[in-house]
């Protein structure tokens, strides 16, 4: 399956390398979504491999998550 968005295009649209690890609120803000949407995606397994739970907090690797969202498997 061909990538929909290349790594270079992702970096061009989301250049801030200082925020490589985001909270669900940070990812929601970056994508213009509601925070609840990110939590639903986590619960449904759509972001598996893109986040780590530390205590009560979810830490999301921004680049992995963006790649998974834009180039990952098609969601129903």
SEZAMAR-394195 format. One record per residue (C-alpha): residue in three letters; residue number from 0; z, y, x. Coordinates in pm, 1 decimal. Last residue first. Example, Ala and Ser with C-alpha at 12.3 -4.5 7.8 and 13.67 -1.06 7.14 Angstrom:
type|seq|pz|py|px
SER|1|714.0|-106.0|1367.0
ALA|0|780.0|-450.0|1230.0
! end
This chain:
type|seq|pz|py|px
UNK|75|953.0|179.0|-1428.6
UNK|74|967.7|277.5|-1065.1
UNK|73|684.5|227.3|-818.1
UNK|72|803.6|101.9|-483.4
UNK|71|866.3|354.6|-208.8
UNK|70|640.8|631.0|-82.4
UNK|69|774.3|947.6|-249.7
UNK|68|1130.2|846.6|-334.4
UNK|67|1172.5|603.8|-44.2
UNK|66|1036.6|852.1|211.0
UNK|65|1255.8|1125.7|66.8
UNK|64|1561.1|898.6|79.7
UNK|63|1496.1|786.0|436.0
UNK|62|1448.5|1146.3|551.5
UNK|61|1760.9|1274.6|375.5
UNK|60|2004.9|1005.1|478.2
UNK|59|2245.3|1009.0|183.3
UNK|58|2623.5|1005.0|218.3
UNK|57|2798.1|892.1|-100.0
UNK|56|3163.9|989.9|-122.9
UNK|55|3456.5|814.2|-289.7
UNK|54|3549.4|622.9|23.1
UNK|53|3244.0|634.1|243.0
UNK|52|2940.1|501.4|55.4
UNK|51|2624.6|485.9|260.6
UNK|50|2280.2|598.5|151.0
UNK|49|1910.7|532.1|201.9
UNK|48|1912.1|152.8|224.4
UNK|47|1919.9|119.9|-152.1
UNK|46|1799.7|445.6|-309.8
UNK|45|1643.5|296.1|-622.6
UNK|44|1930.4|53.2|-665.1
UNK|43|1992.2|139.5|-1031.6
UNK|42|2336.9|282.6|-952.2
UNK|41|2194.9|500.2|-673.5
UNK|40|1911.8|621.6|-898.6
UNK|39|2164.6|700.5|-1173.8
UNK|38|2376.7|895.4|-923.9
UNK|37|2070.6|1094.5|-816.3
UNK|36|1980.4|1171.8|-1178.5
UNK|35|2337.7|1286.9|-1249.5
UNK|34|2301.8|1546.8|-976.6
UNK|33|2024.7|1711.7|-1177.7
UNK|32|1689.3|1755.1|-1008.6
UNK|31|1521.8|2031.6|-809.0
UNK|30|1440.2|1800.1|-518.7
UNK|29|1651.6|1978.0|-256.0
UNK|28|1923.6|2057.5|-509.8
UNK|27|1943.6|1693.8|-617.4
UNK|26|1958.5|1586.1|-253.1
UNK|25|2242.2|1831.0|-185.9
UNK|24|2432.0|1727.1|-499.2
UNK|23|2401.8|1360.4|-398.7
UNK|22|2554.1|1459.7|-64.2
UNK|21|2319.7|1503.6|227.0
UNK|20|2277.1|1374.8|581.1
UNK|19|1988.1|1515.0|786.9
UNK|18|2089.1|1871.2|699.6
UNK|17|2025.3|2035.2|1037.0
UNK|16|1666.8|1903.6|1037.2
UNK|15|1555.2|2162.6|780.1
UNK|14|1176.2|2108.6|762.9
UNK|13|1141.3|1969.2|407.9
UNK|12|780.5|2047.5|307.7
UNK|11|634.6|2018.9|658.3
UNK|10|857.0|1722.7|746.0
UNK|9|740.5|1537.0|435.3
UNK|8|377.5|1616.0|517.6
UNK|7|421.6|1485.4|872.4
UNK|6|584.3|1163.9|744.1
UNK|5|283.9|1105.2|518.0
UNK|4|292.6|1140.2|139.9
UNK|3|140.2|877.4|-87.7
UNK|2|156.9|608.4|175.2
UNK|1|-100.8|337.1|141.9
UNK|0|0.0|0.0|0.0
! end
